Amino acid sequence: MYVFYADVFLLENLFMDYMAILGCNCLLKRRIHPGRLFAVSLMFSLIHLFLVCFINNRILYFLIAHFVLNTGMVFFCFGWEGKRSYLENWVVTYFMCVIQGGALEWLLEQHIFSQNEILQMLVAAAVVVTAVICFGERRVYGNHIYPAELKKGERHIRLRAYWDSGNQLTDPYTGQEISILSGSVAEKFFTKEKDLVRFVPYRSLGEKDGLIAVTNVDEMTVFQGKRAVKIPHAAIGTADKMLFDGKEYEMLLNASSIMPQGGKTENKN
């Protein structure tokens, strides 16, 4: 009997931990492999089971489970990328755990699926998916941060791009709108041997004047929810790495390149 309850507790805890961390991964677009998230969730679910078996003090168990184990699980899943990023991961994961717990508590009070743990877990999973969809759209559109992709020959890279109303930079020679890429990402994506670079004067990056290295890509795609804006032969400037330090995006979109929240999005051909 005790073995049965231990198995049920382990599976329920594993499922809820995994859904919470997976929801955080999707909502914040951390792009961590689901296999790693599952392995960490399993490890910490086993630790939860150990705590239940050997700690009788309910308050002590609550404090360790919610604040020590949750903190460790977030760290092992997402690593350390600065205080702000880690705090975001922790808060969102904890929020996912809370809404799952609230959903299960409500089901128990209403005596809904009280004899079927699988259906209860499916309801909790549905709550997480709904939260990811609702808050994900709000976060992306509210912050004007969008997933984007650059393609150049056989090379392509996915990144996060911020729609910057202050970025009005254009190439005076071609008239192209210039989006600005982080120098650290540009070093991985562009090569001196294959990519032609031109220098464009600017006055919008914190200095009175200067020159910014600009390279054309075959195509830039910006994803706005279910819609995608494709910009062929987009001009991409390379900025100093310091401009993106501590930021949750790797590129500044030109103000005229896409239509932000509240406008209709059309594909650029």
N, C-alpha and C positions, 0 to 999 in steps of 0.2 A: 504493500500500500504506500509506504513512504517513498519507495523507488518510483512508483507511478506519479505521485505528486511532484517529486523532484524532476522527473522528465517533463511533465507539463509546465512546471515553473521555468525550466531551462528553455524550452521551446518558445513559450510566450515572451520571455524576457529577450531572447535572441531576436525574435521577430520584431518586437517593439524597438529595440536598440538599432537594429539594421534599418528599419523604416525611418527612424528619426535621423540617423546619420546619412542615409540615402536621400532623404528629403532635403537636408541641409546642402548636400552635394549638388543636387539639382537646382535648388532655389538660388544658391550663391554661385552656381556655375564653376565649381572648384575643379571639375574634370579629373577626379580621383577614380581609379579603376574600381568597379563594384566588387571585384574579388578581394581586394585589399580591405574594403569597408566591411565585407562579410567576415573575413578572418579576424579583424579587430573586434567586431561585435561578438563573435563567438568566444573569443578570449575573455572579454569583460563580462559576458553572460555567465561563464563558468566561475568567475570571481564573485559575481553576485550570488550564485548558488552557494558558494563556500561561505559567504557572509551570513546568508540566511541560516545555514546549518550551525554556525559556531558563534554568532552574536545574538544574544537574547535581548539586549537593550534596544528597544525599538527606535528611540531617538538617535542613538549612536549609529545604528544601521542606516537610518534615513540620511544623516549627515554624510556618512561615508559614501553611500550609494549615489546620492544626488550631487555632491560637490567634489568628491575625490575621484570616484570612478568615472563620472561623466566628464570631468576635466581631463583625465588621462585618456579616455576613449577619443575625445576630440583631438588631442595632441597626436596620438598614434595614427589616427585616420588622416589628418590634414597637415601634420607637421607644424613648424613654426615659420610664419612669414610676416612677423611683426605683431605688435600688440593689438592693433586695430583689427587686422584680419583674424587673429585668433579669437578675439572677443566676439566678433561677428559669428564665427563658427560655433562658439560655445553657446551664445544666446539663442541662435536659431535651432541648434540641436536640442537644447533644453525646452524650447518652445514646442518643438515637434513631440517630445516626450510628454509634455503637459497636455497637449490637445488629444493625444492618444489615450492617456490616462483618464481624461475627462470623458471621452467618448465611451470607454469601457465602464466607467462608474455610472454613467447615465443608462447604459444598457442593463446593468445589474439592478439599478433602482426601478427601472420600468419592467423588469423581468422579461426582457427581449433576448432571445437566443441564450437564455441562462444555462441551458444544458448543452450548448454547442460552442466550445471555445474557438473552433475554426471560423465560424461565422462571425463571432465577436472580433476576431483578429482581422477578418476581411473588412469589417466596418471601420475599424481603426485605421487600416491601410487606406481605405477610401477617404477618410478624413485628412490624412497626410497628403494624398494626391490632390485633393481639392484645395488645401492650403497652399501647396506648391504652385498650382496653377493660378490661383487668385492673387497671392502675394507676389508671385513671380512676375506677372504682367504689370502689377503696380510698381514694383521695384524697377523693372526695366524702363518703363515709360516715364515713371516719376523722376528717376535719376538721369534719364537720357543716356543710359548705358546700354549698348546693344552688342550682341555677338556679331563678329565680322570675319570675313575670310579674304585673304589676298592670294592671287594666283599669278605665277610668272613662269611660263613654260611648264615643266613638270613639277615645279615647286609650288606648294601651297601651305598656308599657315592659318590657323584659327586663333582669334584673339578677341579682346573686349575693347570696344571703341566708345568714346564719349562724344556726344554731339555738343560742340562748343560754339555757342552763338557769337563768341568773340573772335573766332578764327575766320577771318575774311580773306586770308592769304590766297592770291592767285598768281599764276605765272604771267608776267607782263609780255612775254614773247609768244606764248601759245594761248593765253586766256583760260587755261585750265585751273579749276579749283584744286587747292592743295590740302590734303589731309596730312597730319603730322604723326610720324611713327617714333616710338621709343628707340633710342640708339642701341640698346641692348638687344632688342628684337630684330632691328635692322641688320645688326652684325651677323645674326644667324640666318637671315632670309636672303639678303643681297650679297653678291660677290663682286669684287672689283674686276674680275676677269670677264664676267658675263653681262654685267649691267652698266648701261651708259648713265653717267651722272652729269647733271648740269647744276649750276649754282644760281639761285634766285634771290634777289634782295628782299629783305623783310624788315618790319618794324613792330612786330607783334609778339615777340617771345621774351619780353622783359629787358630788351636792350634798345638803344636808340636806332641802331641800324646794324645790318650785318648780312651775311650770305648763308643760305640754307641749301644743303645738298638735296636735290630732287631726282627721283627715279620713277619712271612709268612702270606700272604693272599691267599685265594682260587684262585683269579684271579684279575689281573690288566688290564684294557682296556684303551688304549690311542687312541683318535679319531683324525684322520688327514683328515679333510674335510669329504668326503664320505667314507673314508677307516678307518678301525679300526685294531689296533694291540692288540691282546690278549696274555697276558703273564700269564700262569698258575703258581700257587705257587710262585708268585713274593715275593722277600725279600724287606721289607719296614723298613727303619731305622727311628728313631724319633730324630729330632734335636731340639735344644733350640729355643724357640719362637722368640728370638731376631734375628735369622737368616732370618726370614720372615717378620720382621717389615717393613711396608711401601711398601711391594711387592704386585703385583697383581696376585700372584700365591701362592699355598699352598703346592706344592711338587716340588722337584728337581729330574728329571728323570736321571737315569744312562746314561752315554754317549753311552753305547753299547745296551741299551734297545730298541731303535727305530732308524729308519733312518730319519734324519731331511730333511729339504727342499732340493730338488734337487736329492734325491735318490728315488728308488722304495721301496714302503712299502709292506711288506708281513706279513700275519698273522703268529704269532708264536704259534705253537701247542705243 
